[in-house]
Amino acid sequence: MANLSEEDKLMQRINRRLAKGMTQYGLIDDGDKILVGLSGGKDSMGLVELLARRARIFKPRFSLVAVHVSMANIAYRADLDYLRGWCESLGVPFVHRETSFDPSTDNRKSPCFLCSWNRRKELFTVAKETGCNKIALGHHMDDILQTLLMNITFQGAFSSMPPKLVMRKFDMTIIRPLCLVHEADMEELAALRAYRKQVKACPYETDSHRSQMKEVFRRLEEMNPEARYSLWGSMTNIQTELLPSKKD
């Protein structure tokens, strides 16, 4: 057997985890039309590429539309010509929409939440317009586990971002095909493909606890190299008899 290059090993590892996540959580069905949220970051660009290549080769058969939503009031600028050309090179239609939000309208929510929510609403709108039945987001395993830790720490809730979320109210399903893929592999893929970084100058970025939680997660993995798998397993191994219970 020929020796595999480092690129071959990387792609095998990513595609194996991608396929396992898709199968284990039932993310894609035959005939799906999937809108991929394309922020321009490494994870969303990697997701478009991985799904585009998979759609041409493997079953189930599905089609894609890549959508970039920009915020008129946030100084985060993407090279739209680059994103459009790159998507078209993969045979994926590209759609650009612009929206905005007013942080003074709801001071109970952080600007990061309002920005995310308004982007998400626009994705739902485009999904309906283009006949998509699912929306794929580029959250990988590290994102999901860091969200779990954030929700426990700041919300007092044992919750995260599920690989599959059926939103019956909107007749739409959100999927996260990278749910079992490690961020380190996505970083390596981005370097290999030389994904062009977008201009990012968000005035609210320092309000987020995510960067701090990434450091906590890194330290947990230093203490236990298997920490990510223990945390992942804990989400489906809830031993209620060993937790506090209130009397009715």
TORFIFI-844905 format. One record per atom (N, C-alpha, C): residue number from 1; chain; atom name; y, z, x. Coordinates in pm, whole numbers. Example, Ala and Ser with C-alpha at 12.3 -4.5 7.8 and 13.67 -1.06 7.14 Angstrom:
# residues 2
nr	kette	atom	v	w	u
1	A	N	-569	780	1319
1	A	CA	-450	780	1230
1	A	C	-330	780	1320
2	A	N	-225	708	1285
2	A	CA	-106	714	1367
2	A	C	3	787	1290
This chain:
# residues 248
nr	kette	atom	v	w	u
1	A	N	-120	0	85
1	A	CA	0	0	0
1	A	C	125	0	88
2	A	N	219	-88	57
2	A	CA	341	-98	137
2	A	C	423	29	124
3	A	N	491	64	233
3	A	CA	578	181	230
3	A	C	697	154	140
4	A	N	730	252	57
4	A	CA	843	238	-34
4	A	C	972	272	39
5	A	N	1077	197	9
5	A	CA	1209	228	65
5	A	C	1266	350	-8
6	A	N	1372	407	47
6	A	CA	1437	521	-19
6	A	C	1491	481	-156
7	A	N	1540	356	-166
7	A	CA	1589	308	-296
7	A	C	1474	300	-397
8	A	N	1359	248	-353
8	A	CA	1244	239	-443
8	A	C	1202	377	-490
9	A	N	1200	473	-398
9	A	CA	1160	610	-435
9	A	C	1258	669	-537
10	A	N	1387	645	-514
10	A	CA	1490	696	-606
10	A	C	1471	637	-745
11	A	N	1456	505	-752
11	A	CA	1445	440	-883
11	A	C	1315	481	-954
12	A	N	1209	499	-878
12	A	CA	1085	547	-939
12	A	C	1104	686	-998
13	A	N	1171	772	-923
13	A	CA	1194	909	-969
13	A	C	1282	911	-1094
14	A	N	1391	836	-1091
14	A	CA	1482	833	-1206
14	A	C	1412	773	-1328
15	A	N	1346	659	-1310
15	A	CA	1283	592	-1424
15	A	C	1167	674	-1481
16	A	N	1097	747	-1395
16	A	CA	989	833	-1444
16	A	C	1046	945	-1533
17	A	N	1154	1007	-1489
17	A	CA	1216	1114	-1567
17	A	C	1283	1060	-1693
18	A	N	1342	941	-1681
18	A	CA	1403	876	-1798
18	A	C	1297	849	-1904
19	A	N	1185	789	-1863
19	A	CA	1077	755	-1957
19	A	C	1017	881	-2019
20	A	N	1001	986	-1938
20	A	CA	945	1110	-1990
20	A	C	1036	1171	-2096
21	A	N	1166	1173	-2069
21	A	CA	1260	1227	-2167
21	A	C	1262	1147	-2296
22	A	N	1260	1013	-2283
22	A	CA	1260	927	-2401
22	A	C	1137	951	-2486
23	A	N	1021	966	-2421
23	A	CA	895	985	-2494
23	A	C	884	1126	-2550
24	A	N	912	1225	-2466
24	A	CA	893	1365	-2504
24	A	C	980	1405	-2622
25	A	N	1101	1349	-2629
25	A	CA	1194	1389	-2734
25	A	C	1217	1279	-2838
26	A	N	1141	1170	-2830
26	A	CA	1149	1064	-2930
26	A	C	1288	1006	-2943
27	A	N	1348	964	-2831
27	A	CA	1489	927	-2833
27	A	C	1516	786	-2882
28	A	N	1426	691	-2852
28	A	CA	1453	551	-2887
28	A	C	1335	493	-2962
29	A	N	1366	422	-3072
29	A	CA	1265	358	-3155
29	A	C	1284	207	-3153
30	A	N	1180	137	-3187
30	A	CA	1186	-9	-3190
30	A	C	1294	-55	-3288
31	A	N	1379	-147	-3243
31	A	CA	1484	-201	-3329
31	A	C	1615	-124	-3326
32	A	N	1623	-15	-3249
32	A	CA	1747	61	-3240
32	A	C	1859	-25	-3182
33	A	N	1979	-3	-3233
33	A	CA	2100	-57	-3170
33	A	C	2181	63	-3125
34	A	N	2201	75	-2995
34	A	CA	2253	198	-2936
34	A	C	2391	176	-2875
35	A	N	2486	258	-2917
35	A	CA	2618	260	-2854
35	A	C	2612	357	-2737
36	A	N	2650	311	-2619
36	A	CA	2654	397	-2500
36	A	C	2799	432	-2471
37	A	N	2829	562	-2471
37	A	CA	2964	606	-2436
37	A	C	2987	587	-2287
38	A	N	3077	497	-2250
38	A	CA	3101	463	-2110
38	A	C	3236	518	-2067
39	A	N	3235	634	-2002
39	A	CA	3360	694	-1956
39	A	C	3410	626	-1829
40	A	N	3318	569	-1752
40	A	CA	3353	512	-1622
40	A	C	3307	601	-1510
41	A	N	3254	720	-1543
41	A	CA	3198	809	-1442
41	A	C	3058	766	-1402
42	A	N	3005	829	-1298
42	A	CA	2876	789	-1242
42	A	C	2762	798	-1343
43	A	N	2765	902	-1427
43	A	CA	2653	925	-1518
43	A	C	2648	822	-1631
44	A	N	2764	792	-1689
44	A	CA	2766	694	-1798
44	A	C	2740	554	-1745
45	A	N	2790	523	-1626
45	A	CA	2762	391	-1568
45	A	C	2614	378	-1534
46	A	N	2558	485	-1479
46	A	CA	2415	483	-1450
46	A	C	2333	468	-1576
47	A	N	2374	534	-1684
47	A	CA	2300	526	-1810
47	A	C	2301	383	-1864
48	A	N	2417	317	-1861
48	A	CA	2424	179	-1908
48	A	C	2329	91	-1828
49	A	N	2332	105	-1695
49	A	CA	2246	23	-1611
49	A	C	2098	49	-1638
50	A	N	2059	176	-1644
50	A	CA	1918	211	-1662
50	A	C	1865	163	-1797
51	A	N	1945	183	-1903
51	A	CA	1901	139	-2035
51	A	C	1900	-13	-2047
52	A	N	1999	-79	-1985
52	A	CA	2005	-226	-1992
52	A	C	1882	-288	-1927
53	A	N	1844	-235	-1811
53	A	CA	1726	-288	-1742
53	A	C	1598	-255	-1819
54	A	N	1593	-139	-1877
54	A	CA	1475	-99	-1953
54	A	C	1460	-182	-2080
55	A	N	1572	-215	-2145
55	A	CA	1568	-290	-2270
55	A	C	1509	-429	-2251
56	A	N	1521	-483	-2128
56	A	CA	1471	-619	-2102
56	A	C	1323	-622	-2068
57	A	N	1267	-505	-2034
57	A	CA	1131	-504	-1979
57	A	C	1031	-430	-2067
58	A	N	1070	-312	-2115
58	A	CA	975	-223	-2179
58	A	C	993	-216	-2330
59	A	N	889	-172	-2397
59	A	CA	899	-134	-2537
59	A	C	923	16	-2543
60	A	N	987	63	-2652
60	A	CA	1035	-10	-2769
60	A	C	1153	-102	-2735
61	A	N	1169	-207	-2817
61	A	CA	1280	-300	-2799
61	A	C	1406	-243	-2865
62	A	N	1516	-251	-2793
62	A	CA	1642	-201	-2847
62	A	C	1756	-279	-2784
63	A	N	1875	-269	-2844
63	A	CA	1993	-338	-2790
63	A	C	2104	-236	-2768
64	A	N	2203	-278	-2688
64	A	CA	2308	-186	-2646
64	A	C	2447	-243	-2670
65	A	N	2543	-153	-2689
65	A	CA	2685	-183	-2686
65	A	C	2751	-72	-2604
66	A	N	2829	-106	-2502
66	A	CA	2899	-6	-2422
66	A	C	3042	8	-2473
67	A	N	3086	132	-2494
67	A	CA	3220	156	-2549
67	A	C	3296	255	-2461
68	A	N	3415	214	-2420
68	A	CA	3504	301	-2344
68	A	C	3620	342	-2432
69	A	N	3639	473	-2449
69	A	CA	3751	526	-2528
69	A	C	3850	590	-2434
70	A	N	3972	541	-2435
70	A	CA	4077	601	-2352
70	A	C	4174	679	-2440
71	A	N	4237	781	-2381
71	A	CA	4332	866	-2453
71	A	C	4474	826	-2413
72	A	N	4555	790	-2509
72	A	CA	4690	743	-2481
72	A	C	4776	850	-2416
73	A	N	4745	979	-2441
73	A	CA	4830	1087	-2392
73	A	C	4770	1161	-2272
74	A	N	4664	1105	-2212
74	A	CA	4602	1166	-2094
74	A	C	4607	1065	-1979
75	A	N	4649	1113	-1862
75	A	CA	4664	1023	-1746
75	A	C	4532	995	-1678
76	A	N	4432	962	-1757
76	A	CA	4300	922	-1704
76	A	C	4291	772	-1725
77	A	N	4295	696	-1620
77	A	CA	4301	551	-1632
77	A	C	4177	486	-1575
78	A	N	4118	398	-1653
78	A	CA	4000	324	-1609
78	A	C	4039	179	-1582
79	A	N	3967	117	-1490
79	A	CA	3985	-25	-1462
79	A	C	3902	-101	-1565
80	A	N	3965	-141	-1673
80	A	CA	3893	-201	-1785
80	A	C	3829	-334	-1747
81	A	N	3895	-411	-1662
81	A	CA	3838	-540	-1619
81	A	C	3709	-515	-1540
82	A	N	3711	-412	-1456
82	A	CA	3592	-379	-1378
82	A	C	3478	-335	-1469
83	A	N	3507	-246	-1564
83	A	CA	3403	-197	-1655
83	A	C	3347	-310	-1741
84	A	N	3437	-396	-1791
84	A	CA	3392	-507	-1876
84	A	C	3305	-604	-1796
85	A	N	3349	-641	-1676
85	A	CA	3272	-735	-1594
85	A	C	3138	-678	-1554
86	A	N	3136	-550	-1524
86	A	CA	3012	-486	-1482
86	A	C	2912	-482	-1597
87	A	N	2961	-448	-1719
87	A	CA	2872	-446	-1836
87	A	C	2819	-586	-1867
88	A	N	2907	-685	-1860
88	A	CA	2865	-821	-1890
88	A	C	2762	-871	-1789
89	A	N	2770	-823	-1663
89	A	CA	2672	-863	-1563
89	A	C	2534	-809	-1597
90	A	N	2530	-703	-1678
90	A	CA	2403	-645	-1723
90	A	C	2362	-697	-1861
91	A	N	2444	-787	-1917
91	A	CA	2414	-841	-2050
91	A	C	2446	-746	-2162
92	A	N	2540	-652	-2139
92	A	CA	2577	-552	-2240
92	A	C	2719	-577	-2289
93	A	N	2739	-598	-2419
93	A	CA	2875	-616	-2472
93	A	C	2961	-492	-2445
94	A	N	3090	-515	-2418
94	A	CA	3182	-406	-2385
94	A	C	3293	-399	-2489
95	A	N	3322	-278	-2537
95	A	CA	3429	-256	-2635
95	A	C	3521	-147	-2581
96	A	N	3654	-170	-2592
96	A	CA	3751	-69	-2551
96	A	C	3833	-26	-2671
97	A	N	3849	105	-2687
97	A	CA	3934	162	-2791
97	A	C	4025	267	-2730
98	A	N	4141	284	-2792
98	A	CA	4235	386	-2747
98	A	C	4267	480	-2863
99	A	N	4274	609	-2833
99	A	CA	4311	707	-2934
99	A	C	4396	814	-2866
100	A	N	4432	920	-2937
100	A	CA	4513	1027	-2879
100	A	C	4493	1154	-2960
101	A	N	4548	1264	-2910
101	A	CA	4543	1390	-2984
101	A	C	4667	1471	-2951
102	A	N	4699	1564	-3040
102	A	CA	4814	1651	-3022
102	A	C	4763	1794	-3003
103	A	N	4772	1850	-2882
103	A	CA	4717	1983	-2858
103	A	C	4786	2094	-2937
104	A	N	4903	2065	-2993
104	A	CA	4974	2167	-3071
104	A	C	4922	2177	-3214
105	A	N	4837	2083	-3255
105	A	CA	4789	2084	-3395
105	A	C	4685	2191	-3421
106	A	N	4615	2237	-3317
106	A	CA	4512	2337	-3335
106	A	C	4502	2421	-3208
107	A	N	4579	2533	-3205
107	A	CA	4578	2615	-3084
107	A	C	4457	2706	-3076
108	A	N	4367	2698	-3177
108	A	CA	4241	2774	-3169
108	A	C	4142	2704	-3077
109	A	N	4163	2574	-3053
109	A	CA	4073	2497	-2970
109	A	C	4142	2456	-2841
110	A	N	4065	2448	-2733
110	A	CA	4121	2407	-2605
110	A	C	4151	2258	-2605
111	A	N	4246	2213	-2522
111	A	CA	4272	2069	-2511
111	A	C	4148	1990	-2474
112	A	N	4061	2049	-2391
112	A	CA	3937	1981	-2353
112	A	C	3850	1954	-2475
113	A	N	3841	2055	-2564
113	A	CA	3763	2037	-2687
113	A	C	3824	1929	-2774
114	A	N	3957	1933	-2792
114	A	CA	4024	1835	-2878
114	A	C	4009	1694	-2823
115	A	N	4021	1680	-2692
115	A	CA	4006	1549	-2630
115	A	C	3864	1497	-2653
116	A	N	3765	1582	-2626
116	A	CA	3625	1543	-2643
116	A	C	3596	1508	-2788
117	A	N	3646	1588	-2880
117	A	CA	3619	1567	-3022
117	A	C	3680	1435	-3070
118	A	N	3802	1406	-3026
118	A	CA	3866	1281	-3069
118	A	C	3799	1158	-3008
119	A	N	3755	1169	-2884
119	A	CA	3677	1059	-2825
119	A	C	3548	1038	-2904
120	A	N	3483	1148	-2937
120	A	CA	3356	1140	-3011
120	A	C	3376	1076	-3149
121	A	N	3485	1114	-3216
121	A	CA	3513	1054	-3347
121	A	C	3530	903	-3336
122	A	N	3597	858	-3230
122	A	CA	3617	715	-3210
122	A	C	3485	644	-3183
123	A	N	3395	710	-3109
123	A	CA	3262	652	-3085
123	A	C	3187	634	-3217
124	A	N	3196	732	-3306
124	A	CA	3132	721	-3437
124	A	C	3188	602	-3515
125	A	N	3319	585	-3508
125	A	CA	3383	475	-3581
125	A	C	3334	340	-3529
126	A	N	3332	325	-3397
126	A	CA	3288	198	-3338
126	A	C	3139	176	-3365
127	A	N	3060	283	-3362
127	A	CA	2917	270	-3389
127	A	C	2893	213	-3528
128	A	N	2969	262	-3625
128	A	CA	2955	210	-3762
128	A	C	2999	64	-3770
129	A	N	3109	32	-3702
129	A	CA	3162	-104	-3707
129	A	C	3067	-206	-3642
130	A	N	2994	-162	-3540
130	A	CA	2907	-254	-3467
130	A	C	2761	-246	-3511
131	A	N	2733	-165	-3613
131	A	CA	2597	-158	-3667
131	A	C	2500	-78	-3582
132	A	N	2552	15	-3502
132	A	CA	2464	99	-3419
132	A	C	2413	218	-3501
133	A	N	2291	257	-3476
133	A	CA	2234	373	-3545
133	A	C	2220	494	-3453
134	A	N	2248	476	-3323
134	A	CA	2241	587	-3229
134	A	C	2355	576	-3128
135	A	N	2396	693	-3077
135	A	CA	2497	700	-2972
135	A	C	2434	770	-2853
136	A	N	2433	704	-2737
136	A	CA	2375	761	-2615
136	A	C	2487	812	-2525
137	A	N	2473	936	-2482
137	A	CA	2571	998	-2393
137	A	C	2505	1028	-2258
138	A	N	2585	1031	-2152
138	A	CA	2533	1037	-2017
138	A	C	2512	1177	-1961
139	A	N	2482	1276	-2046
139	A	CA	2457	1410	-1996
139	A	C	2319	1419	-1933
140	A	N	2314	1468	-1809
140	A	CA	2186	1483	-1740
140	A	C	2137	1628	-1750
141	A	N	2026	1657	-1684
141	A	CA	1965	1790	-1693
141	A	C	2061	1901	-1648
142	A	N	2134	1875	-1540
142	A	CA	2227	1977	-1488
142	A	C	2335	2008	-1592
143	A	N	2388	1906	-1658
143	A	CA	2490	1926	-1761
143	A	C	2437	2016	-1872
144	A	N	2316	1987	-1917
144	A	CA	2257	2060	-2030
144	A	C	2234	2206	-1993
145	A	N	2184	2231	-1872
145	A	CA	2157	2368	-1830
145	A	C	2286	2444	-1803
146	A	N	2387	2378	-1748
146	A	CA	2516	2445	-1726
146	A	C	2581	2479	-1860
147	A	N	2564	2392	-1960
147	A	CA	2616	2422	-2094
147	A	C	2544	2541	-2154
148	A	N	2413	2550	-2133
148	A	CA	2337	2667	-2179
148	A	C	2396	2796	-2120
149	A	N	2420	2796	-1989
149	A	CA	2476	2914	-1923
149	A	C	2617	2944	-1973
150	A	N	2696	2840	-1995
150	A	CA	2833	2860	-2046
150	A	C	2832	2920	-2185
151	A	N	2744	2869	-2272
151	A	CA	2740	2919	-2409
151	A	C	2692	3064	-2415
152	A	N	2596	3099	-2330
152	A	CA	2551	3238	-2324
152	A	C	2665	3328	-2275
153	A	N	2736	3282	-2172
153	A	CA	2839	3364	-2107
153	A	C	2966	3376	-2190
154	A	N	3012	3265	-2249
154	A	CA	3142	3264	-2314
154	A	C	3136	3263	-2467
155	A	N	3025	3217	-2524
155	A	CA	3015	3209	-2670
155	A	C	2919	3312	-2729
156	A	N	2839	3375	-2643
156	A	CA	2740	3469	-2694
156	A	C	2634	3400	-2779
157	A	N	2604	3275	-2744
157	A	CA	2507	3197	-2822
157	A	C	2406	3133	-2728
158	A	N	2278	3137	-2766
158	A	CA	2173	3072	-2688
158	A	C	2161	2930	-2740
159	A	N	2241	2840	-2684
159	A	CA	2246	2702	-2733
159	A	C	2291	2612	-2620
160	A	N	2269	2481	-2639
160	A	CA	2312	2384	-2539
160	A	C	2332	2249	-2608
161	A	N	2318	2141	-2532
161	A	CA	2328	2005	-2585
161	A	C	2185	1950	-2595
162	A	N	2132	1932	-2715
162	A	CA	1992	1888	-2726
162	A	C	1975	1742	-2686
163	A	N	1856	1705	-2638
163	A	CA	1830	1565	-2605
163	A	C	1848	1472	-2726
164	A	N	1823	1524	-2845
164	A	CA	1836	1444	-2966
164	A	C	1898	1529	-3076
165	A	N	2005	1479	-3135
165	A	CA	2074	1551	-3242
165	A	C	2095	1456	-3359
166	A	N	2024	1480	-3468
166	A	CA	2037	1398	-3588
166	A	C	2152	1452	-3671
167	A	N	2256	1371	-3690
167	A	CA	2373	1412	-3766
167	A	C	2370	1342	-3902
168	A	N	2303	1405	-3996
168	A	CA	2281	1342	-4127
168	A	C	2412	1320	-4202
169	A	N	2509	1408	-4180
169	A	CA	2639	1393	-4247
169	A	C	2704	1260	-4212
170	A	N	2683	1213	-4088
170	A	CA	2744	1088	-4042
170	A	C	2644	973	-4036
171	A	N	2517	1001	-4075
171	A	CA	2411	901	-4067
171	A	C	2405	841	-3927
172	A	N	2401	928	-3828
172	A	CA	2402	885	-3689
172	A	C	2322	985	-3606
173	A	N	2260	937	-3499
173	A	CA	2184	1023	-3410
173	A	C	2241	1014	-3269
174	A	N	2268	1129	-3208
174	A	CA	2314	1134	-3070
174	A	C	2193	1159	-2980
175	A	N	2181	1079	-2875
175	A	CA	2070	1096	-2781
175	A	C	2124	1110	-2639
176	A	N	2047	1180	-2557
176	A	CA	2083	1199	-2416
176	A	C	1963	1158	-2330
177	A	N	1948	1029	-2303
177	A	CA	1830	980	-2231
177	A	C	1816	1034	-2089
178	A	N	1925	1084	-2029
178	A	CA	1917	1137	-1892
178	A	C	1882	1286	-1892
179	A	N	1833	1339	-2004
179	A	CA	1814	1483	-2019
179	A	C	1723	1545	-1913
180	A	N	1630	1469	-1856
180	A	CA	1541	1523	-1753
180	A	C	1573	1471	-1613
181	A	N	1682	1393	-1602
181	A	CA	1723	1337	-1473
181	A	C	1817	1435	-1404
182	A	N	1799	1454	-1274
182	A	CA	1881	1547	-1196
182	A	C	2013	1482	-1156
183	A	N	2118	1563	-1151
183	A	CA	2250	1509	-1112
183	A	C	2246	1453	-970
184	A	N	2171	1515	-880
184	A	CA	2164	1466	-742
184	A	C	2113	1323	-737
185	A	N	2020	1289	-825
185	A	CA	1969	1152	-828
185	A	C	2074	1055	-882
186	A	N	2154	1099	-979
186	A	CA	2260	1013	-1031
186	A	C	2369	993	-926
187	A	N	2395	1094	-846
187	A	CA	2493	1080	-737
187	A	C	2442	980	-634
188	A	N	2313	987	-605
188	A	CA	2254	894	-508
188	A	C	2257	751	-562
189	A	N	2230	736	-691
189	A	CA	2235	603	-753
189	A	C	2376	546	-748
190	A	N	2475	631	-778
190	A	CA	2615	586	-775
190	A	C	2655	539	-636
191	A	N	2611	610	-533
191	A	CA	2643	571	-396
191	A	C	2572	441	-360
192	A	N	2448	427	-404
192	A	CA	2369	307	-376
192	A	C	2432	184	-439
193	A	N	2478	198	-562
193	A	CA	2537	86	-635
193	A	C	2686	70	-607
194	A	N	2745	167	-539
194	A	CA	2889	165	-510
194	A	C	2971	156	-638
195	A	N	2936	240	-737
195	A	CA	3017	245	-859
195	A	C	3160	280	-822
196	A	N	3254	207	-877
196	A	CA	3394	230	-846
196	A	C	3446	350	-923
197	A	N	3506	447	-852
197	A	CA	3558	566	-918
197	A	C	3684	531	-996
198	A	N	3699	594	-1113
198	A	CA	3817	571	-1195
198	A	C	3925	673	-1158
199	A	N	4050	642	-1194
199	A	CA	4162	731	-1165
199	A	C	4159	847	-1262
200	A	N	4151	969	-1209
200	A	CA	4141	1086	-1295
200	A	C	4250	1185	-1260
201	A	N	4336	1214	-1357
201	A	CA	4443	1310	-1335
201	A	C	4467	1388	-1464
202	A	N	4361	1454	-1513
202	A	CA	4372	1525	-1639
202	A	C	4451	1654	-1620
203	A	N	4559	1676	-1698
203	A	CA	4640	1797	-1682
203	A	C	4570	1923	-1730
204	A	N	4458	1906	-1804
204	A	CA	4389	2022	-1860
204	A	C	4260	2056	-1785
205	A	N	4233	1983	-1678
205	A	CA	4104	1997	-1612
205	A	C	4080	2139	-1559
206	A	N	4187	2206	-1515
206	A	CA	4171	2341	-1461
206	A	C	4136	2442	-1569
207	A	N	4151	2404	-1699
207	A	CA	4118	2496	-1807
207	A	C	3968	2509	-1828
208	A	N	3891	2420	-1771
208	A	CA	3748	2417	-1796
208	A	C	3673	2514	-1705
209	A	N	3571	2580	-1759
209	A	CA	3486	2670	-1680
209	A	C	3368	2596	-1619
210	A	N	3356	2466	-1647
210	A	CA	3234	2395	-1605
210	A	C	3219	2393	-1453
211	A	N	3328	2372	-1380
211	A	CA	3315	2367	-1234
211	A	C	3268	2501	-1179
212	A	N	3315	2611	-1240
212	A	CA	3269	2742	-1197
212	A	C	3122	2763	-1230
213	A	N	3079	2714	-1346
213	A	CA	2939	2732	-1384
213	A	C	2848	2644	-1299
214	A	N	2898	2532	-1251
214	A	CA	2818	2450	-1158
214	A	C	2786	2530	-1032
215	A	N	2882	2609	-988
215	A	CA	2860	2691	-870
215	A	C	2758	2802	-899
216	A	N	2766	2861	-1018
216	A	CA	2668	2963	-1059
216	A	C	2528	2901	-1061
217	A	N	2519	2781	-1118
217	A	CA	2390	2712	-1125
217	A	C	2336	2682	-985
218	A	N	2425	2641	-895
218	A	CA	2384	2613	-758
218	A	C	2328	2738	-692
219	A	N	2391	2852	-716
219	A	CA	2346	2977	-656
219	A	C	2213	3022	-715
220	A	N	2192	2996	-843
220	A	CA	2062	3028	-905
220	A	C	1951	2948	-839
221	A	N	1980	2821	-809
221	A	CA	1878	2737	-744
221	A	C	1855	2780	-598
222	A	N	1956	2839	-538
222	A	CA	1936	2893	-404
222	A	C	1840	3012	-408
223	A	N	1853	3096	-512
223	A	CA	1766	3212	-527
223	A	C	1625	3170	-566
224	A	N	1617	3068	-650
224	A	CA	1486	3020	-697
224	A	C	1492	2868	-709
225	A	N	1429	2793	-619
225	A	CA	1432	2647	-625
225	A	C	1377	2591	-757
226	A	N	1301	2672	-831
226	A	CA	1246	2628	-959
226	A	C	1331	2676	-1078
227	A	N	1451	2726	-1050
227	A	CA	1534	2786	-1155
227	A	C	1561	2690	-1270
228	A	N	1587	2562	-1239
228	A	CA	1619	2467	-1346
228	A	C	1503	2452	-1444
229	A	N	1382	2455	-1393
229	A	CA	1266	2439	-1481
229	A	C	1241	2566	-1563
230	A	N	1270	2682	-1504
230	A	CA	1259	2807	-1578
230	A	C	1362	2811	-1691
231	A	N	1486	2772	-1660
231	A	CA	1591	2770	-1761
231	A	C	1557	2672	-1873
232	A	N	1507	2554	-1833
232	A	CA	1472	2453	-1934
232	A	C	1360	2505	-2024
233	A	N	1259	2564	-1963
233	A	CA	1148	2617	-2041
233	A	C	1189	2730	-2133
234	A	N	1291	2807	-2094
234	A	CA	1334	2920	-2176
234	A	C	1387	2875	-2312
235	A	N	1435	2751	-2320
235	A	CA	1493	2704	-2447
235	A	C	1387	2681	-2554
236	A	N	1261	2670	-2514
236	A	CA	1153	2655	-2612
236	A	C	1050	2767	-2599
237	A	N	1087	2873	-2528
237	A	CA	997	2988	-2510
237	A	C	1073	3116	-2544
238	A	N	1125	3120	-2666
238	A	CA	1206	3234	-2710
238	A	C	1114	3339	-2769
239	A	N	1100	3450	-2700
239	A	CA	1009	3557	-2741
239	A	C	1087	3659	-2824
240	A	N	1097	3630	-2953
240	A	CA	1184	3710	-3042
240	A	C	1143	3856	-3049
241	A	N	1012	3883	-3029
241	A	CA	968	4023	-3038
241	A	C	1019	4107	-2923
242	A	N	1068	4043	-2819
242	A	CA	1121	4114	-2703
242	A	C	1274	4109	-2699
243	A	N	1335	4074	-2812
243	A	CA	1480	4067	-2822
243	A	C	1528	4166	-2927
244	A	N	1656	4208	-2919
244	A	CA	1707	4301	-3020
244	A	C	1700	4240	-3160
245	A	N	1667	4323	-3257
245	A	CA	1666	4275	-3397
245	A	C	1741	4376	-3483
246	A	N	1824	4322	-3572
246	A	CA	1902	4408	-3662
246	A	C	1824	4437	-3789
247	A	N	1846	4553	-3844
247	A	CA	1787	4585	-3974
247	A	C	1860	4513	-4082
248	A	N	1788	4472	-4188
248	A	CA	1853	4406	-4301
248	A	C	1942	4507	-4373
